Amino acid sequence: MISIDSLRKVDFLQGLAEGDLQSIARFFEEENVGAGVTLCEEGARAERLYVLERGRVSISSKRGRQYYIDTPGKILGWSFLVPPFLYTASVVTMIRSEVLVIRNLHFYDFIHKEPKMEIKVLSNLAQVIASRLRGT
């Protein structure tokens, strides 16, 4: 099981209660990924959500935007949480990386059944998206 300490660092989980973090830990798995691996492809169905633990990734869109993330706790593939569940950018590992991954589509339903958790997660997610649109 993923440690609660790891989940406390995740940007879209900030401010969740200890019990909430414990209840969602079961949805996460750890994965080691080599350099040059595509985690998300723009336009594809969003079937996984990733959180960077170690490494560096490139996020790019067909509109020409590209930036890099190397900070632990940053969400990758946030489209997993937002209908119509299609990735809005491509994410490729630049170096060997460690990620947390959610493959279970029931995670979406789970957070929406808990109103306080849902509001906090979606508020955090909106902040992440706004930050990325500003390019920060």
Backbone torsions as a table, in degrees:
resi	resn	phi	psi	omega
1	MET	NA	147.2	179.2
2	ILE	-71.7	140.4	-178.9
3	SER	-73.6	146.5	177.2
4	ILE	-63.5	-34.4	177.4
5	ASP	-59.2	-39.6	177.3
6	SER	-64.2	-41.4	-178.2
7	LEU	-70.5	-27.8	178.1
8	ARG	-63.1	-23.6	-178.7
9	LYS	-87.1	-8.4	-174.7
10	VAL	-76.7	126.8	-172.9
11	ASP	-58.4	-41.9	-176.5
12	PHE	-83.4	-0.7	177.6
13	LEU	-107.8	4.3	-177.6
14	GLN	-57.3	136.2	175.6
15	GLY	84.7	-0.3	177.5
16	LEU	-75.2	147.9	178.6
17	ALA	-68.4	155.7	179.4
18	GLU	-52.1	-44.8	179.9
19	GLY	-63.2	-37.3	177.5
20	ASP	-64.9	-44.0	178.8
21	LEU	-62.5	-40.3	178.2
22	GLN	-63.7	-38.1	-177.1
23	SER	-73.3	-26.9	179.8
24	ILE	-95.1	-11.6	-179.2
25	ALA	-55.3	-32.2	-177.1
26	ARG	-65.6	-18.1	-179.8
27	PHE	-81.9	-17.8	-175.0
28	PHE	-94.1	145.4	171.9
29	GLU	-129.9	151.4	174.7
30	GLU	-93.1	144.8	-179.9
31	GLU	-145.9	135.7	172.8
32	ASN	-96.9	133.4	-174.9
33	VAL	-129.8	133.9	178.6
34	GLY	-73.4	170.7	176.8
35	ALA	-67.9	145.1	176.5
36	GLY	81.9	12.2	-179.3
37	VAL	-90.6	130.8	176.6
38	THR	-84.3	117.2	178.2
39	LEU	-86.9	-39.8	-179.2
40	CYS	-137.0	141.8	177.2
41	GLU	-121.4	123.5	-177.9
42	GLU	-50.1	130.2	178.9
43	GLY	91.4	-17.0	-179.8
44	ALA	-78.2	158.5	176.6
45	ARG	-62.5	130.8	-178.3
46	ALA	-82.7	96.0	-177.4
47	GLU	-106.0	-2.9	179.5
48	ARG	-143.7	150.2	172.8
49	LEU	-120.8	137.7	-178.1
50	TYR	-121.9	152.0	171.1
51	VAL	-130.9	125.7	-180.0
52	LEU	-73.1	126.7	173.5
53	GLU	-101.5	-45.4	177.1
54	ARG	-148.9	146.4	177.0
55	GLY	121.6	-158.5	-178.8
56	ARG	-152.0	135.7	178.4
57	VAL	-127.9	156.0	173.5
58	SER	-107.2	131.7	174.9
59	ILE	-114.4	125.2	-178.0
60	SER	-139.7	153.1	176.9
61	SER	-125.7	162.3	179.8
62	LYS	-67.6	-15.5	177.8
63	ARG	-81.5	2.0	174.6
64	GLY	97.1	-2.2	178.3
65	ARG	-79.3	138.3	175.8
66	GLN	-148.6	137.3	173.3
67	TYR	-152.6	170.8	-173.5
68	TYR	-121.4	146.9	176.1
69	ILE	-126.8	130.1	175.6
70	ASP	-136.6	14.9	-178.6
71	THR	-94.9	124.4	177.1
72	PRO	-58.3	143.9	176.4
73	GLY	94.2	-2.7	-178.0
74	LYS	-83.7	135.1	-179.8
75	ILE	-76.6	142.8	175.7
76	LEU	-130.7	132.3	-179.7
77	GLY	80.9	39.3	-177.0
78	TRP	-61.7	-16.7	179.6
79	SER	-60.7	-16.6	174.9
80	PHE	-58.3	-25.8	-176.8
81	LEU	-102.6	-0.6	-172.7
82	VAL	-131.3	118.6	174.8
83	PRO	-58.2	143.2	12.9
84	PRO	-90.0	19.8	174.4
85	PHE	62.1	46.8	175.0
86	LEU	-123.0	131.3	-179.7
87	TYR	-61.2	136.3	-179.3
88	THR	-95.8	-5.2	179.3
89	ALA	-155.9	166.5	175.4
90	SER	-101.2	143.0	178.7
91	VAL	-125.2	124.6	-179.3
92	VAL	-128.5	135.1	176.9
93	THR	-71.7	135.7	179.5
94	MET	-91.7	-31.4	177.8
95	ILE	-138.2	171.4	175.0
96	ARG	-54.2	131.1	-173.1
97	SER	-136.1	156.4	172.6
98	GLU	-114.8	132.3	-179.3
99	VAL	-132.7	154.7	164.8
100	LEU	-95.0	141.9	-178.2
101	VAL	-134.4	142.6	170.9
102	ILE	-115.2	122.5	176.9
103	ARG	-108.9	-17.3	-173.1
104	ASN	-80.2	113.8	-179.2
105	LEU	-66.2	-14.2	177.9
106	HIS	-70.9	-14.3	177.4
107	PHE	-58.6	-43.0	179.1
108	TYR	-57.3	-49.6	179.4
109	ASP	-64.4	-39.3	-177.7
110	PHE	-60.5	-48.9	-177.9
111	ILE	-69.4	-28.2	179.6
112	HIS	-77.4	-13.3	176.3
113	LYS	-86.2	-10.2	-179.7
114	GLU	-115.5	93.3	-171.7
115	PRO	-53.3	-43.5	-179.5
116	LYS	-65.3	-41.5	178.6
117	MET	-65.6	-44.3	-179.2
118	GLU	-58.1	-47.4	-179.1
119	ILE	-61.9	-45.4	-178.2
120	LYS	-65.2	-46.8	-179.2
121	VAL	-62.4	-46.6	-177.9
122	LEU	-70.0	-33.9	174.8
123	SER	-64.2	-45.9	176.9
124	ASN	-61.3	-42.2	-179.7
125	LEU	-63.1	-41.7	177.9
126	ALA	-60.0	-38.8	178.2
127	GLN	-65.8	-40.1	178.2
128	VAL	-62.3	-47.8	-178.4
129	ILE	-62.6	-45.1	178.9
130	ALA	-60.5	-41.8	179.3
131	SER	-61.7	-41.6	-178.5
132	ARG	-71.5	-34.2	177.1
133	LEU	-66.8	-31.7	176.1
134	ARG	-77.0	-14.3	-180.0
135	GLY	80.0	26.0	-179.6
136	THR	-105.7	NA	NA
